[in-house]
Amino acid sequence: MTNNNKDIIVVGSANTDMVIMANHFPQPGETILGHGFMTNHGGKGANQAVAAARLGGNVKFIARVGDDSFGASTLEMLQQEGIDVSHVSITPKTPSGVALITTIDSGENTIIVDSGANAKLSAEDIEKAEDCFQSGGLLLMQLETPVPTLVKAAAIARERGCYVVLNPAPAPATPLPKELLCNVDLLIPNETEAALLSGVNVNDDDSASEALNKLETLGVKHTVVTLGHRGAGLLENGKLKIIPSQKVKAIDTTAAGDTFCGAICVRLLEGDNLEEAIAFANKAAAISVTRRGAQQSIPRLKEIE
């Protein structure tokens, strides 16, 4: 990809995560005692923006926060990370996004999100931020903000010569529009998301290959599927090629996928090919799962080097 411009534009969500540890997930109607309560900055957009910034990217964030203490704290945090927040809007009479997260001893988690101000990020907000999109830059998006907003961002990015990356998470309940997918250069789903988007039940490497091939017939240029502790895979001559991850003891997987996405974007802009960028992103994600929290777990470049 072209890399004369190092800007990474992240269009996405910003949340406050409220996390509690437990020995197991409660069943319906069950009350259990938890421990280790934490309040963290989160949201897939903000997580990916922070990951890219900590790993060497020059990041501009387009988002909405609420007119509350959570929103003010988010803005302060983003600025401390060196992220350009000139296009993060404060939304009057609207709460900031929040996520309620339960993490169990194995490192698995469940998450409930109230979008708040994230749901009000609009195509007009993208148009107001058009100056961010420049040839050679990279646009990174997720699905915690309205899809029509992402369609507009991808269209403007393509017109301006940006490389477009979409992490289709959370998994979409309905098919993504063709006018979005046709402007995506790189799609980064996990196995569940790949199955939902492609209509192919992913249960082994052959079915994963089938799913990725199907996704690329929908207009996406390239697809990388994240495979948890196995690493990540891409298509090579129509077959899944797995780039393995480092073996670590996972204690919290909350922001691993977001760390992977931010990392791969940084390395693509630095000129790595896709396989090299995946290997780097695998290292960053492996470090993140050894720590608790969302943005608290995201490593800095020196830790990977």
Sequence and secondary structure as in RCSB ss.txt:
>XXXX:A:sequence
MTNNNKDIIVVGSANTDMVIMANHFPQPGETILGHGFMTNHGGKGANQAVAAARLGGNVKFIARVGDDSFGASTL
EMLQQEGIDVSHVSITPKTPSGVALITTIDSGENTIIVDSGANAKLSAEDIEKAEDCFQSGGLLLMQLETPVPTL
VKAAAIARERGCYVVLNPAPAPATPLPKELLCNVDLLIPNETEAALLSGVNVNDDDSASEALNKLETLGVKHTVV
TLGHRGAGLLENGKLKIIPSQKVKAIDTTAAGDTFCGAICVRLLEGDNLEEAIAFANKAAAISVTRRGAQQSIPR
LKEIE
>XXXX:A:secstr
   S  EEEEE   EEEEEEEESS   TT     EEEEEEEE HHHHHHHHHHHTT EEEEEEEEESSHHHHHHH
HHHHHTT EEEEEEEETT   EEEEEEEETTS EEEEEE GGGGG  HHHHHHTGGG  TT EEEE SSS HHHH
HHHHHHHHHTT EEEE   S  SS   HHHHTT SEE  BHHHHHHHH     SHHHHHHHHHHHHHTT SEEEE
E GGGEEEEEETTEEEEEE      S  TTHHHHHHHHHHHHHHTT  HHHHHHHHHHHHHHHTTSSSSGGG   
HHHH 
